[in-house]
């Protein structure tokens, strides 16, 4: 099995606030696991000031994981201090197991046969801003 990763910077459409910070961008790393025929993809996406990982060391740790992929697949608990990497590795393995189609759990939703009744996120901000978001989600 071969492993690699790539870092992407995502640009938010609007500034998004949490209890600790306001984000306009977010770095996310994707891990790719390949066998002879398929590639599984997993996302490693820690949030600055909210996740326990050191964002400055993410690429170095992912390089180590990719270089020692057999070890980390067998002993994923060694990544307990790196939960976003562990999640990315586990989802990449699941994707690979399912044929590399980016469908981790086949369902009516992933087949496009059923939607999600409601899914919304309210970002931190002024009370007026949060009320507008709530009203928008209720209307939707």
C-alpha atoms as one frame of an Amber mdcrd trajectory, in Angstrom:
protein
   0.000   0.000   0.000   1.157   3.521  -0.809   0.298   6.598   1.209   0.619
  10.297   0.499  -0.985  13.536   1.626  -1.717  17.024   0.354  -2.539  20.240
   2.195  -5.316  22.520   0.986  -6.318  25.956   2.227 -10.068  26.471   2.211
 -11.399  30.032   1.961 -14.613  30.702   3.862 -17.402  32.590   2.099 -17.885
  34.644   5.265 -15.923  35.072   8.467 -17.030  32.274  10.795 -16.803  32.592
  14.548 -16.438  29.943  17.219 -16.065  30.330  20.971 -12.306  30.776  20.536
 -11.594  32.397  17.172 -12.957  33.828  13.945 -11.924  31.959  10.796 -11.661
  33.238   7.244  -9.555  30.303   6.032  -8.876  26.781   7.194  -6.053  24.404
   6.366  -7.077  20.828   5.727  -4.864  17.872   4.866  -6.028  14.908   2.792
  -4.404  11.506   3.112  -4.457   9.185   0.105  -4.087   5.405   0.465  -3.605
   3.415  -2.732  -3.465  -0.252  -3.561  -3.000  -1.670  -7.058  -6.462  -0.568
  -8.248  -8.066   2.045  -5.965  -7.350   5.088  -3.847  -9.053   5.930  -0.570
  -9.172   9.508   0.661  -9.484  10.788   4.218  -9.592  14.330   5.556  -7.452
  15.520   8.472  -8.937  18.855   9.486  -7.951  20.201  12.902  -9.330  23.604
  13.903  -6.804  26.147  15.172  -7.272  26.931  18.876  -9.864  24.147  19.234
  -7.998  20.954  18.269  -5.219  19.421  20.339  -2.887  18.932  17.372  -0.027
  21.269  16.583  -0.890  22.691  13.181   2.776  23.612  12.710   3.672  19.906
  12.949   0.783  18.422  10.907   2.747  17.977   7.683   5.728  16.427   9.494
   3.475  13.986  11.354   1.586  13.087   8.176   4.901  12.460   6.416   5.861
  10.053   9.217   2.465   8.313   8.989   2.795   7.938   5.206   6.352   6.609
   5.468   5.307   4.086   8.161   1.784   3.430   6.908   1.745  -0.279   7.789
   2.617   0.474  11.408  -0.012   3.201  11.801  -2.712   1.083  10.165  -1.989
  -1.709  12.626  -1.525   0.569  15.649  -3.786   3.570  15.003  -4.035   4.172
  18.755  -0.500   5.593  18.450  -2.239   8.603  16.881  -4.344   9.423  19.959
  -2.570  12.804  20.254  -3.396  13.396  16.568  -7.151  12.691  16.363  -7.680
  14.414  13.017  -4.930  12.297  11.442  -6.372   9.144  13.003  -9.810  10.075
  11.634  -8.334  10.777   8.189  -6.487   7.450   8.181  -9.574   5.504   9.295
 -11.812   7.135   6.682  -9.212   6.666   3.916  -9.050   2.965   4.810 -12.840
   2.705   4.785 -13.015   4.504   1.441 -10.360   2.182   0.000 -12.233  -0.865
   1.328 -15.389   0.400  -0.418 -13.660   0.831  -3.791 -12.350   4.388  -3.546
 -15.662   6.017  -4.482 -15.729   8.435  -1.508 -18.706   6.570  -0.053 -17.873
   5.437   3.453 -21.299   4.073   4.389 -23.614   3.256   1.475 -27.135   4.504
   2.185 -30.162   6.100   0.572 -28.499   9.471   1.223 -25.211   8.581  -0.495
 -27.151   7.110  -3.430 -28.998  10.420  -3.833 -32.340   8.807  -3.030 -32.979
  10.626   0.253 -32.014  14.014   1.646 -31.341  15.237   5.141 -34.421  16.930
   6.655 -32.394  19.771   8.169 -28.733  20.457   8.591 -27.457  23.804   9.717
 -24.658  25.475  11.563 -24.986  28.718  13.483 -21.762  30.689  13.672 -20.887
  32.844  16.678 -21.383  36.557  16.286 -23.553  39.380  17.496 -26.968  38.377
  18.809 -28.576  39.922  15.709 -26.296  37.963  13.370 -27.019  34.679  15.161
 -30.787  35.386  15.170 -30.694  35.989  11.382 -28.922  32.660  10.906 -31.437
  30.859  13.124 -34.369  32.409  11.242 -32.808  31.399   7.923 -32.365  27.788
   9.071 -35.938  27.637  10.407 -37.284  29.021   7.112 -35.256  26.459   5.167
